[in-house]
Amino acid sequence: MVNEDKELSNADYRQLFNVSQRTATRDLTGLVQTGWVRQIGVKRGTRYTVAQ
């Protein structure tokens, strides 16, 4: 999904996987909860990166 040291926004995820905003949010939240992805920021400025 995301290379190390790269960040991805919800919009980037939606475009990359051609999904709705709701699906992207659900997917990214799940990845954060499982520890695969780290969330950086909040609200509209939120970015995601591979957890280390």
Helices and strands as residue ranges (DSSP letters): H 10-17, H 21-34, E 37-40, G 43-45, E 47-50
